[in-house]
Amino acid sequence: MGLSPDSRARFNLDRASVLVLDESGMGMSILVQILTGFGVRTLHRCETVAEAKDVVGRVELDLVICDAMGASGEGYDFVEWLRRSKIEPNCYVPVLLTAGHTPSNAVARARDCGAHFVMVKPLTPIAVLERIIWIAREGRRFVECDTYVGPDRRFKNDGVPVGMVGRRRDDLQGDIGDAQSPNMDQDVIDSMMKTRRVEL
């Protein structure tokens, strides 16, 4: 999605409640300036994960912007905690994760912790706005299972990859119909059905 800097479209987030988690004073200052420029009035500034968890428990949020927090990766852990916290509606809140470095393993970790999107620093106002708008319009479903809680990691629903078997309800065909031909040879079936004699 590209938002033209010359666009006359107006966006005002004055009713949004936003949590910003960043241990860096400079990073926090930049995000606060960007968000207040978009009209955000209700900003919850947190420098530690403990502060952010406290806010999540007390305040209904519309957006979370969370830094990965360097080598410790506490930001990823916070997002994973948020998703599994069952504190509604905050456990479903859109999450933008920011990071100073985004090698492929960091992007995979951001995706797997339940963030909607990861952005590399330095941040620009137009890039942040594009991501906020994109998250608001995307409408990805929320997935909850043993190994993952968060927005559907598939950006496009092009169906099941070639050669793979679908596991989701949406992947199954509504009306499968009768088989046109056997899917297994009778000899294979017979060999599967034979019982082996076990000597005791």
N, C-alpha and C positions, 0 to 999 in steps of 0.2 A: 504494500500500500504506500503510495507516495502522496504526501500532502504538499501542494504547491505553496511556497512561501508567499506568493502573491494572491493566495486565495482570500476571498472576502467572507468566507464562512466564519461564524462566530461560535465560540465554545465557552461556556461559563460553568465552572464546577463549584459555584458558591454554596451549593447544598450538600456537597460531598464531604464525607468524613474519612480522612486519609491518615493512615499510620505510616510513618517513615522510620525505618530502623537502619541506622548507620552509625558505626562507632567513630567515624572520622568527622571531626568538626567541619572541615572543608566540604566533604561530601554532603553532610547534612545541610550546610548553608546553601550550597548550589541547588539541591532539591527543593528546599523551602522557597527559594527565590523563583524557581521554575513553577512550582505549584501555586504560589500566591499570584503569580502572573496569569494563571489560568482561572483565578477567582476563588481558589480554595480558601475557606475561612477556618474550617475546623481541621487543624493539623495536630496530630499526636506525635511529638518528636521523642524518639527513644534511642538511647545510645547503647543499651544492653538488651539482651534477650529477655532477662527477667522483667525489665520495664515493659517490653512489648507484650509479654504474656499477661501482665497485669492489665494493660489496656484492652487486650482481646477479651478478657473476662468481664470488663465493666462497660464497654462502649460498643455500639453497633457500628461496623465499618463498611465503607463502600469500596475502598481500595487499600492495598498494602504495597508499599514500595520498600523492598528489603535488600540490603547489601549482602553479598555472600560472606563478607567479613574475613577476607584473606585466607591464609593457609588453614586457620582453624575450621573454617567452613560452618561456623555457628549459624549463619544465615540459612543455609540449606536445612540444617537441623530444625530451625525455628519453623520454616515453612512446612516441613514434614509433621512437626508437632501440631501446628495449626490445623492441618488437614485431618488429622486423627483425633483432634481434641473433642469433637462432637459439640463444640460451643456454637450453637446455631444463632444467627445465620453466618457468623464470622468464619466458620470452617469452610464455607463455600465462596468467600470473598475473592475477587480477582487479585492475583499477586504478580507484580512486576519485580523480577530479581535483577539486581545490578551487580557487576563484577569488574574489577580492574583488568583481569585477564580471562579470556574465554577459550581455552583450548577445548578440543572436542570432549574430553572427559568432564570438564566443568559444565558444558552445555548439557551433556547427558545427565549429570547429577542434578542440574536445575530442573530438567524435564521430569526426572524420576522422583524428585521430592514433592512435586505437585504445583510448581510455579506455572503461570500461564505463558510467561515470556521471559527471556534473559536478555539484558542489554549490557553492552560493554561501555565502560567509562573511557573518556569523558562524555558526559551526557549533554545533549543540546535540547533546547525547549521543543523544537519541532519534532525531533525523534521521540521524545517522551510523549508528546501529544499524539503522534501517530500511533504509538503502541497502546495508549489509553483508549483511543477511538477504536482501534482494531480489536482489542479485548472486549469492548462494549458491544461491538457488532457481530463478533464471530459466532457466538451461540454454541460453542462446543459443549457436549454433554459432560456431566460429571460422573466419574467412574469410581466405584468403591469396591475393592476386593482385598484379599489377604496381603498382597504384595504391593499394592498401589492405591492411593486415594488422591484424586485430583481431576483436573479437566482431561478429557480424552486426548491422548497424546498424538492421535492422528489429526493432522491439519486438514486433510482432504479425505472425504469418504469415497474413495474410488473402488470400494469393495475389497475383497480378500486378494492378497498378492497371488500371482499365478503360481500354481503348484502347491498352494497352502490350503488347509482346511479352516473354514471360518469357525470361530468359537463364540461369537456374540449373537444374541437374538436377532439383531438386524442383518447379520450375514446369512441367515437361513432363508431359503426361498419359501414363500407362502404356500404354494401348491406344488408339491414335488411330483405327484402323479405316480402311475404304475411304472415299474421297471420295463424297459424295452428289451433288455437282454440280461442274462445272468452276469453278475459282476465277479463271480469266481467260477473257476473250472470245477466240475463235479469231482474230479480226482483229488483236488486240493481239499475240498470239503470232506471227502471220505477219509483222507489221511489225517485231517484234524480231529475227526470223530473217533478214530481208533483209540482204544484204551491200551496202555502199555501194562504188561504183566510185571508185577514187582515180586521178586523172590524175597521171602523173609527168612 
